[in-house]
Amino acid sequence: MIVKTYQINGMHCMGCVNKVQKAFISHNHISEADVNLKNASVKLQMTSKLQLDELMDVLKNIGDYEMIENESEIQHNKFQLSTYKPLLLVIGFILFVTILSSYKTSFQLMNWMTNFMAGFFIAFSFFKFLDLDGFSNSFATYDIIAKKWKSYGKIYPFIELGLGVAYLLAIHSAITNTICILILTASTIGVIQAILSKKQIQCACLGTVFNLPMSTVTIIENFTMILMAIFSLIFNWL
């Protein structure tokens, strides 16, 4: 289901609202249309994405209405990309370096994955160490362990650094992967709870240096690392 809001110019009364709403609902790919006269807007639930000109065709036979994309949504999308730029850059650099490190040797997925996880934990722990107290306070707002044991937030960057070194030196792979799965699972549960509560909480994955909002991006990031750890654990058992 696709939900988008558009501005509509030309509506003057509830008769216009009913007419516009009826026209949109009659479209095969629009399941719901919430028309707001005060805000001169319509919130559409579409079963497939319709282009603006297709939506304007719906209105052209019922009156002199002008439909434009909601500027706030356009700005929000731009904001989302710029907001997560630091996170994307850090992960991009880790990805680039780990791929580059395999350039002179034959590429092996397990070796690359281990190096990526090492780079991930070492780099992310670095940002947390820049403001350990700030990270600890932010982490305690959503992580299920840090909520009950606040000192865990100050220990967590050391755990990440330890995991990074362990992955880099291939020390006790089974223990390393198990710890990785446990701490990231606990963190992910907290992230999911925070998102479902719809509270505005800062994501502490890069410490407090960057003001990253909590979102599904954090869940994807954690799940990717968890899946890598599970894959490595299974691979080492075989």
Rosetta blueprint (number, residue, H / E / L):
1 M L
2 I E
3 V E
4 K E
5 T E
6 Y E
7 Q E
8 I E
9 N E
10 G L
11 M L
12 H L
13 C L
14 M H
15 G H
16 C H
17 V H
18 N H
19 K H
20 V H
21 Q H
22 K H
23 A H
24 F H
25 I H
26 S L
27 H L
28 N L
29 H L
30 I E
31 S E
32 E E
33 A E
34 D E
35 V E
36 N E
37 L L
38 K L
39 N L
40 A L
41 S E
42 V E
43 K E
44 L E
45 Q E
46 M E
47 T L
48 S L
49 K L
50 L L
51 Q L
52 L H
53 D H
54 E H
55 L H
56 M H
57 D H
58 V H
59 L H
60 K L
61 N L
62 I L
63 G L
64 D L
65 Y L
66 E E
67 M E
68 I E
69 E E
70 N L
71 E H
72 S H
73 E H
74 I H
75 Q H
76 H H
77 N H
78 K H
79 F H
80 Q H
81 L H
82 S H
83 T H
84 Y L
85 K H
86 P H
87 L H
88 L H
89 L H
90 V H
91 I H
92 G H
93 F H
94 I H
95 L H
96 F H
97 V H
98 T H
99 I H
100 L H
101 S H
102 S L
103 Y L
104 K L
105 T L
106 S L
107 F L
108 Q L
109 L H
110 M H
111 N H
112 W H
113 M H
114 T H
115 N H
116 F H
117 M H
118 A H
119 G H
120 F H
121 F H
122 I H
123 A H
124 F H
125 S H
126 F H
127 F H
128 K H
129 F H
130 L L
131 D L
132 L H
133 D H
134 G H
135 F H
136 S H
137 N H
138 S H
139 F H
140 A L
141 T L
142 Y L
143 D L
144 I H
145 I H
146 A H
147 K H
148 K H
149 W L
150 K L
151 S L
152 Y H
153 G H
154 K H
155 I H
156 Y H
157 P H
158 F H
159 I H
160 E H
161 L H
162 G H
163 L H
164 G H
165 V H
166 A H
167 Y H
168 L H
169 L H
170 A L
171 I L
172 H L
173 S H
174 A H
175 I H
176 T H
177 N H
178 T H
179 I H
180 C H
181 I H
182 L H
183 I H
184 L H
185 T H
186 A H
187 S H
188 T H
189 I H
190 G H
191 V H
192 I H
193 Q H
194 A H
195 I H
196 L H
197 S L
198 K L
199 K L
200 Q L
201 I L
202 Q E
203 C E
204 A L
205 C L
206 L L
207 G L
208 T L
209 V L
210 F L
211 N L
212 L E
213 P E
214 M L
215 S L
216 T H
217 V H
218 T H
219 I H
220 I H
221 E H
222 N H
223 F H
224 T H
225 M H
226 I H
227 L H
228 M H
229 A H
230 I H
231 F H
232 S H
233 L H
234 I H
235 F H
236 N H
237 W H
238 L L
